[in-house]
Amino acid sequence: MTNEINESLRSFVEYLVKSLVDEPDTVQINEVTAEHSTTYEVHVSPNDLGKVIGKQGRIANALRTVTKAAAMKHKRKVYVEIVP
């Protein structure tokens, strides 16, 4: 059950990030699972890094907020980190 939830959240994050960037083929999402939380490390092309972060980090914060809201349905803690 938890594996299915993590996979659907991973797909959700991947969909959101690929919608933002110019090079969606370079997007990679690494999943780091802990006991009660999951961290998604988002890797994008250096050219697309600014598009994922946004001005003053607004896009990145929006990604985190939407992902956390989706995860709350399943009582999971989710963190999204944007890694260059």
Secondary structure, DSSP 8 states (H G I E B T S, - for coil): -HHHHHHHHHHHHHHHHHHH-S-GGG-EEEEEE-SSEEEEEEE--GGGHHHHH-GGGHHHHHHHHHHHHHHHTTT-EEEEEEE-
